[in-house]
Amino acid sequence: MTFKFGMLALVAGLIAAPAFAADYQTNLGPMPLDDETKTVIGGRGEVTATTDGNTLTVKGTFRDMPSSATEASIHTSPVAGVPGAQIFTLDVTKASSGTISGTIKLTGAQAQALRTGKLYVQINSEKAPDEYPWGPKGTLWGWLFPKYTYAGPGVPQQDHWFLPQYDVPSR
């Protein structure tokens, strides 16, 4: 009886165990549209994100923005590269250079969006327009993709390219 109970507990624990940890990253960059927005949208940044089950931990830095950051957030989009709705707020240094961080509990749908490249980090700043004709404001943006190795400037990327919205057989 004890052996059967122990095996049952082991199987139940394996079924309920969170998914394995995974690492994601992005480079944050500006999206100026014209000469007017070039003066108020700029800077660069890097973000890493780690999942452990349904918990997403985000850490990153940004620099050289033309004005102080006002907020940082995670958004979900219909497909990588298309702006979408804000789903989480991150902690951010209220300066032109600084850090962002946060720990978030993901729903199943949000975890799926992360795995398929539909979550992105956005930093807004004081001088960024409230809204563009095509979507929400934002100074720095970057879609979270599985961690990868950078080929240096002028070095061709080896191996296959990753298009997360088409990487569905493993799910």
Buried (B, 14 or more C-beta within 10 A) or exposed (E): EEEEEEEEEEEEEEEEEEEEEBEBBBBBBBBBEEEEBEEBBBBBBBBBBBBEEBBBBBBBBBBEBBBBBBBBBBBBBEEBEEBBEEBBEBEBBEBBBBBBBBBBEBEEEBBBBBBBBBBBBBBBBBBBBEEBEEEBBBBBBBBBBBEEEEEEEEEEEEEEEEEBEEEEEEE
